[in-house]
Amino acid sequence: MDGAFCEDDQTLRIWPVFESFDKLGLYHRDDNAHYWIKEVELGEIWERREKISRFPFKAEKIKYIKTGVA
């Protein structure tokens, strides 16, 4: 997800990584491909955190926001 939220229909914007295209059945690989989906339809939401330059990094690499089956 890129953090975009639509108030009108309560949806989140997601940008799949290329590795997930086959699993989602998406065969047109495009860096601009994004989808709007309701949070209740997502089984899990997580954030991958990576160190930037010499900035101290004291957080877990993966931060789970929601886990479980939709």
N, C-alpha and C positions, 0 to 999 in steps of 0.2 A: 504494500500500500504506500501511497505517497502522502498520506495525511489529509487528502481531500474528503470532505463530507458534504453531502447534499441534504440540506434541511427539508426540502420539499417532499422527498420520498424516503428520507432516512437511509441513504445508501452511502457506501464507502467506495472510493476509486482504488482499484488494484492494478498493478503492473506485473504480470507474471514474468519470472525469469525464464530464459530459454529452456532450461532443464525441465520445467513444468509443462511446456507446451504439449508434448506427447501425452502426458498423463491427463491433461485437460481436453485432449482431442482437438487441439488447435494446430493446424498445419501451415498457417501463414505466419512465419516468424518475422516479427516486425518490432523494432525498438519502441515504436509509438503505440503498440497495441495495449489498450487498457479497457477495463470493464467496470461497470457499476454493479455492486452487489450489496444485499442487505446483510448486516452483521450476523443475524441468526442463521444465515446460510453457510457461514464459515465454520469449519471444524476447529481451527486454531488460528491465532494471530500471534506472530512473533516478529521480533526485530533483531537483525544481525548487526552487531556493533563491531567496528574495526578501528584500530588505532590510527590516529592521524599524526604524521610526522613525529615530533618529539614530545607531543602533548602527553602528560601522564594518563595512563589508561588503567583505571582501577575498578572496572565493571566487568560483569560476565559477558562473554562474547555474544551469547544469545539471551534475549530477554523475552520471556513468554508473557503475553498480555491476556490471552485466552487459550485454554486447552480443552479438549473434549470433542465429542461428536456433535455435529450440527443437528 
